[in-house]
Amino acid sequence: MEARNRSGQSYVVVVREALSSGAYLMRALFRCDASISVGTGHVMRCLSFSDTLRWAGWHCAFLTNPEARSIVPALERDAIDLVDSVAGAAFDLAVVDHYGLDAHYERALANTNARVVVFDDLADRPHDCSVLVDSTPEPREQIYRASGAPTTRLLLGPRYAMIVDSWLSRRRAARDRLARGGKIERLFVSMGGTDPNNATGRVLAALAAARLDVHVDVVLGPQSPHRDAILRTQNEWLAVHVAHPEIAALAAEADLAIGASGTSCFERAVLGLPSILIPLADNQRCLAKAFAAAGAAEILEPETLDMPMVVAERVSALALDSERRMRMSRRAAVLTDGRGRLRLLAAIAGESKTRSGEGVTLRLVELEDEAWLLELQRQKATRQFARNPIVPSASEHAAWFGAAVEDHRLLTIIMSGERPCGMLRLDRLPGSKPTFEISIAVDGRSQRTGVARAALTLARQLAPGADLVAMVKPDNAPSLALFAAAGYEAEGDDLYRSRAA
C-alpha cells in the first residue's frame, strides 16, 4: 500500500504477516522518523507507548527512515521489530507520529481495518483517526474539531505525555528530595537527541564562565554532529554521556536541568526537576511558555547562548535561590503524573455496545474518582462475592486508592456515555507470557443492562495478545454466566481464563 505526505513524497506502508518470532500476528505498526534535523522525539514517543502495548500483550513493529536506526539505539537495543518490505496487512492498530503526514495517509491506513492513533503537537493539518494525542498544554480542541475530525477521540494536555518506566520509577524519590531544596550539587544538560546547532557546547561555555561548584552531566545522542568536540571538554566537573542507557538515572540525581523544550521536558517534570528551557525549534516554544507560565521552568532564548556571561548570570542566580527552585519543583511535578501511556491504552480499547445500543468505553481512573469508587466498593452486590467481604473504611480505601494511582496500575472506570457505571482492573501477573487477572464491579443501577459484558469485550480489545484470568466463587452465578458468555473457560480452583487472540 502506498500513500503520500503533504509534499507529495511517496511513503510505503510496510506490514508483515508475522513478527520475527513467528508466534503472533503483528498487532501494532508505528510510523515515525528520526534524523539530525528532525531529532529523535517522534521515535522516542512511539517507543514509550510501544513499551506499554508490549506489556499489555501487543506485538509491535516500527516503520522508520533508515537514519533513525543509527540515531535511536533503542530501536536495535530493545529488540524492536523493524520492517522494510511489504508482505501483507495484518495489524490492528497503526500509530502515526510524523509532521509530514496527515489525513490522507491516515485514511489509507484505516482502509486496512486498523484503528489509527496520531501523535501531534503542531495542530497545523487535518487528521482522520480514531484517537489523537496532543500533550501540549495549549487548549486545542476547537482547532482539531475545525480541521475536520468530528468522531476522533481527543486526548489533550500534559496528562497524556508518554513517559517511560525508567523515569516513573524514580519519580517519588526525586520529587521528595527536590522538594527539600538546598545547595545545588549536580546539574543535568540535555539539548535533544541530535543538537545540530551545538547548543550543548555553548551551554557548557557559559557554565565554565559561571564557575559553579557543581558536577555537570551532559547527555548526547550517538550521532550528534558535535559529539567529539564536546567529549574533548570533559574535566573534573563535567561528564559527557553518549547514548547513555539510563538517562533517567542521571536526571534523577540532578538539582537543576538545562534542556531543550521538546517532549523531554515532560520527563524532567515527572521528577519535579526545575529547569531552564531553551526552545531550539518553533514547535518547542509553546511548551516552554506553558512551563514558564506554570512556574515550573525559566526560558532562555537560544540567541542568548552566544552571550556566555549572560547565561552564566541566569544560571548562577537560580542556583543560589533554593526557595525558587523548590517552588519550580512542586509546580513541575503536578504538570503531569506520568500516566499518559495508560490513559491512551484504555482509550484504544474503543467502544462496545450494550444490548440496548448504549456505548460503553473505558478511561483510566483519576484522583477525582476516589469517592465514587468508595461508594461502589461499599455496595452490597460488590462486597457479596469479593475476596474480602468487609466494607472498607474511608481511610483504608484512601490508602488503597493512593497506591493504585501512584504505582500506575491499570485501574479503569467503565463509562456508559458520560456516566461512570463500574470499575475494571487488570493486574499483570508474574511470568514471561503476558497474563492479567481481571476484576470487575458494576454499579447496582447499571447491572443487568449489558454494561459488564461490554466492558469485558473492551478488556479483550485492550490486551489482545494477553491471557485474561478471573477468580470467580462457585456461588457467584451472575459472574459465572458473565464470564462464560465472554468465552472464559474453567481451569479449576475458581479460575477462568480467556486466552490470547
Residue pairs with C-beta under 8 A, 6 or more apart in sequence:
1 12
1 13
1 86
1 89
1 108
1 111
1 112
2 10
2 11
2 12
2 13
2 108
3 10
3 11
3 13
3 101
3 104
3 105
3 108
3 109
4 10
4 11
4 104
4 105
5 11
5 98
5 100
5 101
5 102
5 105
6 100
6 101
6 102
6 125
7 100
9 100
11 31
11 101
11 105
12 86
13 29
13 31
13 63
13 86
13 108
13 109
13 112
14 29
14 63
14 83
14 84
14 85
14 86
15 26
15 29
15 61
15 83
15 86
15 87
15 88
15 89
15 90
15 91
15 112
16 26
16 61
16 83
16 85
16 87
16 88
16 90
17 25
17 26
17 87
17 88
17 90
18 24
18 25
18 26
18 90
19 26
19 59
19 61
19 81
20 81
24 59
24 465
24 500
25 59
25 90
26 59
26 60
26 61
26 81
26 90
26 91
27 53
27 58
27 59
27 60
27 91
27 92
27 93
27 464
27 465
28 50
28 53
28 58
28 59
28 60
28 61
28 91
28 92
28 93
28 94
28 95
29 60
29 61
29 62
29 63
29 83
29 91
29 93
29 94
29 95
29 114
30 46
30 50
30 60
30 61
30 62
30 63
30 94
30 95
30 97
31 63
31 64
31 94
31 95
31 96
31 97
31 98
31 101
32 42
32 43
32 45
32 46
32 62
32 63
32 64
32 68
32 95
32 96
32 97
32 98
33 42
33 43
33 64
33 65
33 67
33 68
33 98
34 40
34 42
34 43
34 64
34 65
34 67
34 68
34 71
34 72
34 193
35 65
35 67
35 68
35 71
35 194
36 67
36 71
36 194
36 196
36 223
36 225
37 194
37 196
38 99
39 192
39 193
39 194
39 262
39 281
40 71
40 72
40 192
40 193
40 194
40 221
41 192
41 193
41 262
41 263
41 264
42 97
42 98
42 99
42 119
43 62
43 64
43 68
43 71
43 72
43 75
43 97
44 72
44 74
44 193
44 263
44 264
45 97
45 119
45 162
45 263
46 62
46 95
46 97
46 119
47 72
47 74
47 75
47 78
47 80
47 164
48 162
48 163
48 164
48 341
49 95
49 162
49 341
49 344
50 60
50 62
50 80
50 95
51 164
51 165
51 341
52 341
52 342
52 344
52 345
53 60
53 93
53 345
54 60
55 428
55 434
56 345
56 410
56 426
56 434
56 436
56 462
56 463
56 465
56 466
57 434
57 463
57 464
57 465
57 466
57 467
57 500
58 93
58 463
58 464
58 465
59 81
59 465
60 80
60 81
61 80
61 81
61 82
61 83
61 91
62 75
62 80
62 81
62 82
62 83
63 83
63 84
64 75
64 82
68 75
69 75
69 76
69 82
70 222
70 223
71 193
71 194
71 221
71 222
71 223
72 193
72 221
73 222
73 243
74 80
75 82
76 82
77 245
89 112
91 112
91 114
92 113
92 114
92 115
92 464
93 114
93 115
93 116
93 117
93 348
94 109
94 110
94 112
94 114
94 115
94 116
94 117
95 116
95 117
95 118
95 119
96 105
96 106
96 109
96 116
96 117
96 118
96 119
96 129
97 118
97 119
97 120
99 122
102 125
102 126
102 127
103 125
103 126
103 127
103 128
103 148
103 149
106 116
106 118
106 127
106 128
106 129
107 128
109 116
110 116
110 128
110 129
110 130
115 130
115 131
115 348
115 350
116 128
116 129
116 130
116 131
117 129
117 130
117 131
117 132
117 133
117 344
117 348
118 127
118 129
118 131
118 132
118 133
119 133
119 134
119 162
120 127
120 132
120 133
120 134
121 134
121 135
121 136
121 263
121 283
121 286
121 287
122 283
123 134
123 140
123 143
123 144
123 147
125 147
126 147
126 148
126 149
127 144
127 147
127 148
127 149
127 152
128 148
128 149
128 152
129 149
129 152
130 152
130 153
130 348
130 350
131 152
131 153
131 154
131 155
131 344
131 347
131 348
132 144
132 149
132 152
132 153
132 154
132 155
133 155
133 156
133 160
133 162
133 340
133 344
134 140
134 144
134 154
134 155
134 156
134 157
134 160
135 156
135 157
135 158
135 159
135 160
135 161
135 162
135 263
135 266
135 336
135 340
136 157
136 158
136 286
136 287
136 290
137 157
137 158
137 286
137 287
137 290
137 294
137 335
138 286
138 290
139 156
140 156
141 154
141 156
144 152
144 154
153 347
155 343
155 344
155 347
158 266
158 269
158 335
158 336
159 336
159 337
159 339
159 340
159 343
160 340
160 343
160 344
161 263
161 266
161 336
161 338
161 340
162 263
162 266
162 340
162 341
162 344
163 266
163 267
163 270
163 336
163 338
163 340
163 341
164 248
164 267
166 246
166 247
166 248
166 249
167 248
167 251
167 252
167 267
167 270
167 271
167 338
168 270
168 338
168 408
169 248
170 248
170 249
170 252
170 271
171 270
171 271
171 272
171 333
171 338
172 406
173 252
174 251
174 252
174 271
174 272
174 273
175 271
175 272
175 329
175 333
178 255
178 271
178 272
178 273
178 274
178 325
178 326
178 329
179 272
179 326
179 329
179 330
180 326
181 322
181 323
181 325
181 326
182 255
182 322
183 255
183 322
184 212
184 214
184 255
184 256
184 319
184 325
185 214
185 215
185 255
186 214
186 215
186 216
186 217
186 253
186 254
186 255
187 207
187 212
187 214
187 215
187 216
187 217
187 254
187 255
187 256
187 257
187 258
187 319
188 216
188 217
188 219
188 250
188 251
188 253
188 254
188 256
188 257
188 258
188 259
188 268
188 273
189 200
189 203
189 204
189 207
189 216
189 217
189 218
189 219
189 257
189 258
189 259
190 218
190 219
190 247
190 251
190 257
190 258
190 259
190 260
190 264
191 199
191 200
191 203
191 258
191 259
191 260
191 278
191 280
192 199
192 221
192 260
192 262
192 264
192 280
193 221
193 224
194 221
194 223
194 224
194 225
195 220
195 221
195 224
195 225
195 226
195 260
195 280
196 225
197 280
198 225
198 226
198 229
198 230
199 260
199 278
199 280
199 302
199 305
200 218
200 220
200 224
200 226
200 230
201 226
201 229
201 230
201 233
202 305
202 306
202 308
202 311
203 258
203 278
203 305
203 311
204 216
204 218
204 230
204 233
204 238
205 308
206 305
206 308
206 309
206 311
206 312
206 315
207 216
207 238
207 312
207 315
208 308
209 308
209 309
209 311
209 312
210 311
210 312
210 313
210 315
210 316
212 315
212 316
212 319
214 237
214 255
214 319
215 237
215 238
215 239
216 237
216 238
216 239
217 239
217 241
217 250
217 253
217 254
218 230
218 238
218 239
218 240
218 241
219 241
219 242
219 244
219 247
219 250
220 227
220 230
220 240
220 241
220 242
220 243
221 242
221 243
222 242
222 243
224 230
224 242
227 242
230 240
231 240
231 242
233 240
234 240
241 247
241 250
244 250
248 267
248 271
251 257
251 267
251 268
251 271
251 273
252 271
254 273
255 274
255 325
256 273
256 274
256 275
256 276
256 315
256 318
256 319
256 325
257 268
257 273
257 274
257 275
257 276
258 275
258 276
258 278
258 300
258 315
259 265
259 268
259 275
259 276
259 277
259 278
260 277
260 278
260 279
260 280
260 284
261 277
261 278
261 279
261 280
261 284
261 285
261 287
261 288
261 291
261 297
261 299
262 280
262 281
262 284
262 287
263 287
265 275
265 277
265 287
265 288
265 291
265 297
266 335
266 336
268 275
268 332
269 275
269 291
269 296
269 332
269 333
269 335
269 336
270 333
270 336
270 337
270 338
271 332
271 333
272 329
272 330
272 332
272 333
273 329
273 332
274 296
274 297
274 318
274 324
274 325
274 328
274 329
274 332
275 291
275 296
275 297
275 298
275 328
275 332
276 297
276 298
276 299
276 300
276 314
276 315
276 318
277 287
277 288
277 291
277 292
277 297
277 298
277 299
277 300
278 288
278 299
278 300
278 301
278 302
278 305
279 285
279 287
279 288
279 299
279 301
279 302
280 302
288 297
288 299
289 299
291 297
291 332
291 335
292 298
292 299
294 331
294 332
294 335
295 327
295 328
295 331
296 328
296 331
296 332
296 335
297 328
297 332
298 314
298 318
298 328
300 311
300 314
304 310
304 311
304 314
305 311
318 324
318 325
337 405
338 408
339 364
339 405
339 408
342 364
342 408
342 410
343 363
343 364
345 410
345 462
346 362
346 363
346 364
346 410
346 412
346 462
347 361
347 362
347 363
348 461
348 462
349 361
349 362
349 458
349 459
349 461
349 462
350 361
350 458
350 461
351 359
351 360
351 361
351 458
352 359
352 360
352 361
352 454
352 455
352 457
352 458
352 461
353 359
353 360
353 450
353 454
354 360
354 416
354 449
354 450
354 451
354 453
354 454
355 449
355 450
356 449
356 450
358 416
358 417
358 449
358 450
358 451
359 416
359 417
360 414
360 415
360 416
360 421
360 451
360 454
360 455
360 458
361 414
361 415
361 458
362 412
362 413
362 414
362 415
362 424
362 455
362 458
362 459
362 462
363 412
363 413
363 415
364 410
364 411
364 412
364 413
365 373
365 404
365 405
365 411
365 412
365 413
365 423
366 413
367 405
369 413
369 420
370 397
370 398
370 401
372 420
373 397
373 401
373 423
374 392
374 394
374 397
374 401
376 382
376 422
376 423
376 441
376 443
377 383
377 391
377 392
377 397
377 441
378 391
378 392
379 441
379 443
379 444
380 444
381 444
381 447
382 441
383 389
383 390
383 391
384 476
385 472
385 473
385 475
385 476
385 479
387 471
392 400
404 411
405 411
409 425
409 427
410 425
410 426
410 427
410 428
410 436
411 423
411 425
412 423
412 424
412 425
412 426
413 420
413 422
413 423
414 420
414 421
414 422
414 423
414 424
414 440
414 442
414 451
414 455
415 421
416 446
416 449
416 451
420 443
421 442
421 443
421 445
421 446
421 451
422 440
422 441
422 442
422 443
422 446
422 451
422 452
422 455
423 439
423 440
423 441
424 438
424 439
424 440
424 455
424 458
424 459
425 438
425 439
425 440
426 436
426 437
426 438
426 459
426 462
426 463
426 468
427 436
427 437
427 439
428 434
428 435
428 436
429 435
429 436
429 437
429 469
433 466
433 467
434 463
434 465
434 466
434 467
434 500
435 466
435 467
435 468
435 469
436 463
436 466
436 467
436 468
436 469
437 468
437 469
437 470
437 471
438 456
438 459
438 468
438 469
438 470
439 470
440 452
440 455
440 456
442 451
442 452
442 455
447 478
452 482
453 482
453 485
453 486
456 482
456 483
456 486
457 486
459 468
460 468
460 486
460 498
460 501
464 500
464 501
465 500
465 501
466 500
467 497
467 498
467 499
467 500
468 488
468 497
468 498
469 491
469 495
469 496
469 497
469 498
470 479
470 483
470 488
470 495
470 496
470 497
471 494
471 495
471 496
472 479
472 480
472 483
472 494
472 496
473 479
473 494
474 480
474 494
483 496
483 498
484 496
486 498
487 498
488 496
488 497
488 498
489 496
489 497
489 498
489 499
490 496
491 497
